[in-house]
């Protein structure tokens, strides 16, 4: 197992490590929930220790307040490492990586889909959340349905939550199903097309402290980096692409060592 | 493709039980995940069911998506990103698969490809230019490794269709189209102008590059039971093109490029044409010319020079660009230089006399690639006994002018193999100008698919979706630090005396080691 996979596993466990929830039910509401994890990980999950920055952002937007804490948090992480958290500690990204490893028929996602995540960020998580005063992205988020919606409803003892199941829950399940199937067929389909957290971090890819550098004299344009890349980014052409998640697989795979990561 | 029935059964199983077909074709993880997704979500919905509502139809749509993807996956099988060698192959061969079959000592055989052995000898090998291993040390000898590929026998013809197809020209393009279409069950008639099929392969290519025995065997493989060959009939002279159009359901024009270009300089009637020289040598004539100059830098020029050298002449090649710009095969050019052929670069003839030629120097112009200008005052005279001009060929398509759209040079204008006439398709050198045999074979196979789609009235994109690639079970072999194989050649003193093959067989162990150098890019670089 590579270092990346080990860190992804450990990070997934740490972010979702509230064991008492398995026996007692309910979700964790203690001190750690006040802190954001730097990546998309639903705070409604019974096991989740930290809160989701996207949920926090929408919550404050819905209240009509400026979310200084979350914006500052996004800015800090983004300026330091860009989208690196997507590649190394995102549980849902890890899940999609594993799905793509299945030997099956694969397809390529057309380039313009990469820009759709800004529509999701501004439209769903911004404007709609402000107008309706409800976190609408969370209501559709497939990560939420996978780690919070399904286990909570299945483990429901009182029957209160089951009574709430309606058209909204059906919709969440169908979105989750579609996204899982499409991530088997395409590399990290959700990250590339919908994820608003990735959309925010992707803006900082250009300016972040950690960045990738291509040695044009050494590069032989073999495209091994693009084939290996979990986001299918042509890294040899655009080292600060909005979809680069800094997983550094390309650095390892490059046959001529033309790709270097450096801190400026 | 080899295991059609297996994939067909997998598709059927998958359509009935989601994930079953994948498990049947031994992709357990895929089968498990699809089954869990589909039946798991149905089970979940049964547990929490609260009645039909608007979003239920969205759920139905998601289930249909899962089912469709599962069926299509069972039909197509797993695929990977295409590695550079496969992307760059004009003939549509997947080199990394056969190399891996050699390296892993696999029992599976590579599916039959028309003119596979011919391409081993006469291909410029664009795959080796693109090979990823070049970035580490040097490219895998993809072309040479074709030698020890165990290939399947041509498949037996099972289906029968009533449509009849005429193919004009029995060259590499026409014959591979005939082979592909006869596999699909059509009745084929091939019209050929010469007495023997094979086009440029039998009439021109010298036998030290392409052994005759192997070529004849390959052509015989192409001519299946449902292919009728009509040799010695020239369309436009012996029969009319209109009669063919009336008689057949589709016509494939693969007439090649046979009209030699002229240089447009005074005294050109004193020179010989490269094609004529090659054809006469192949027919058995011996040229005793003395000092010979060859104009041009393509494969024809090198072939003419090496053939004439083998008949005891003294040969030099004059090329108007630099040696590194020559379009001829790299290996052949080096072999020619080893044999003692002088290549004079940046030189072009101005005037041709009976016993001498006025040459002038040229210079490379900056800006445009390949453009040259004449250097004033640098004229000099070369005393030679004969001059052979090989300056490219263009198609001779004047008899088609009333029916098809052609461009200035005589090339037929096509789009995906279709010409301006709905029943007529074209491919090969008649479309491309003078290209390689690999291009011709690739176009023959591709246009055969287009003709099939046209006759079955299937839209092209659906035909593409339903086409399947060949992918055997492949083992990963650890990367080896080894140098590229040194291809054994005959001794120079021996080989310039006769027309026997220049490249020799290497030992099986060497070839296996060479195959192990392949990085199997699409597998290794999978995320």
HADDOCK unambig.tbl for C-alpha pairs under 7 A between the chains (distance, minus, plus):
assign (segid A and resid 101 and name CA) (segid B and resid 527 and name CA) 6.87 0.50 0.50
assign (segid A and resid 102 and name CA) (segid B and resid 29 and name CA) 6.26 0.50 0.50
assign (segid A and resid 102 and name CA) (segid B and resid 30 and name CA) 5.72 0.50 0.50
assign (segid A and resid 103 and name CA) (segid B and resid 27 and name CA) 6.86 0.50 0.50
assign (segid A and resid 103 and name CA) (segid B and resid 30 and name CA) 6.34 0.50 0.50
assign (segid A and resid 103 and name CA) (segid B and resid 78 and name CA) 5.56 0.50 0.50
assign (segid A and resid 104 and name CA) (segid B and resid 30 and name CA) 6.45 0.50 0.50
assign (segid A and resid 104 and name CA) (segid B and resid 73 and name CA) 6.21 0.50 0.50
assign (segid A and resid 104 and name CA) (segid B and resid 77 and name CA) 6.39 0.50 0.50
assign (segid A and resid 104 and name CA) (segid B and resid 78 and name CA) 4.12 0.50 0.50
assign (segid A and resid 104 and name CA) (segid B and resid 79 and name CA) 6.53 0.50 0.50
assign (segid A and resid 105 and name CA) (segid B and resid 73 and name CA) 5.17 0.50 0.50
assign (segid A and resid 105 and name CA) (segid B and resid 76 and name CA) 6.76 0.50 0.50
assign (segid A and resid 105 and name CA) (segid B and resid 77 and name CA) 6.07 0.50 0.50
assign (segid A and resid 105 and name CA) (segid B and resid 78 and name CA) 4.59 0.50 0.50
assign (segid A and resid 105 and name CA) (segid B and resid 79 and name CA) 5.31 0.50 0.50
assign (segid A and resid 106 and name CA) (segid B and resid 79 and name CA) 6.16 0.50 0.50
assign (segid A and resid 106 and name CA) (segid B and resid 80 and name CA) 6.91 0.50 0.50
assign (segid A and resid 162 and name CA) (segid B and resid 48 and name CA) 6.80 0.50 0.50
assign (segid A and resid 165 and name CA) (segid B and resid 50 and name CA) 6.83 0.50 0.50
assign (segid A and resid 166 and name CA) (segid B and resid 50 and name CA) 6.74 0.50 0.50
assign (segid A and resid 167 and name CA) (segid B and resid 53 and name CA) 5.83 0.50 0.50
assign (segid A and resid 167 and name CA) (segid B and resid 54 and name CA) 6.31 0.50 0.50
assign (segid A and resid 167 and name CA) (segid B and resid 55 and name CA) 4.97 0.50 0.50
assign (segid A and resid 170 and name CA) (segid B and resid 55 and name CA) 5.76 0.50 0.50
assign (segid A and resid 170 and name CA) (segid B and resid 56 and name CA) 6.20 0.50 0.50
assign (segid A and resid 170 and name CA) (segid B and resid 59 and name CA) 6.57 0.50 0.50
assign (segid A and resid 171 and name CA) (segid B and resid 55 and name CA) 5.41 0.50 0.50
assign (segid A and resid 171 and name CA) (segid B and resid 58 and name CA) 6.53 0.50 0.50
assign (segid A and resid 171 and name CA) (segid B and resid 59 and name CA) 6.78 0.50 0.50
assign (segid A and resid 174 and name CA) (segid B and resid 58 and name CA) 6.18 0.50 0.50
assign (segid A and resid 174 and name CA) (segid B and resid 59 and name CA) 4.66 0.50 0.50
assign (segid A and resid 174 and name CA) (segid B and resid 62 and name CA) 5.48 0.50 0.50
assign (segid A and resid 177 and name CA) (segid B and resid 62 and name CA) 6.23 0.50 0.50
assign (segid A and resid 178 and name CA) (segid B and resid 62 and name CA) 5.48 0.50 0.50
assign (segid A and resid 181 and name CA) (segid B and resid 66 and name CA) 6.29 0.50 0.50
assign (segid A and resid 220 and name CA) (segid B and resid 135 and name CA) 6.41 0.50 0.50
assign (segid A and resid 222 and name CA) (segid B and resid 132 and name CA) 5.79 0.50 0.50
assign (segid A and resid 224 and name CA) (segid B and resid 525 and name CA) 6.36 0.50 0.50
assign (segid A and resid 227 and name CA) (segid B and resid 81 and name CA) 7.00 0.50 0.50
assign (segid A and resid 227 and name CA) (segid B and resid 525 and name CA) 5.96 0.50 0.50
assign (segid A and resid 227 and name CA) (segid B and resid 526 and name CA) 6.48 0.50 0.50
assign (segid A and resid 228 and name CA) (segid B and resid 525 and name CA) 4.67 0.50 0.50
assign (segid A and resid 228 and name CA) (segid B and resid 526 and name CA) 5.26 0.50 0.50
assign (segid A and resid 228 and name CA) (segid B and resid 527 and name CA) 5.01 0.50 0.50
assign (segid A and resid 229 and name CA) (segid B and resid 527 and name CA) 6.49 0.50 0.50
assign (segid A and resid 230 and name CA) (segid B and resid 527 and name CA) 5.82 0.50 0.50
assign (segid A and resid 255 and name CA) (segid B and resid 135 and name CA) 6.29 0.50 0.50
assign (segid A and resid 255 and name CA) (segid B and resid 136 and name CA) 6.21 0.50 0.50
assign (segid A and resid 256 and name CA) (segid B and resid 135 and name CA) 6.12 0.50 0.50
assign (segid A and resid 256 and name CA) (segid B and resid 136 and name CA) 6.58 0.50 0.50
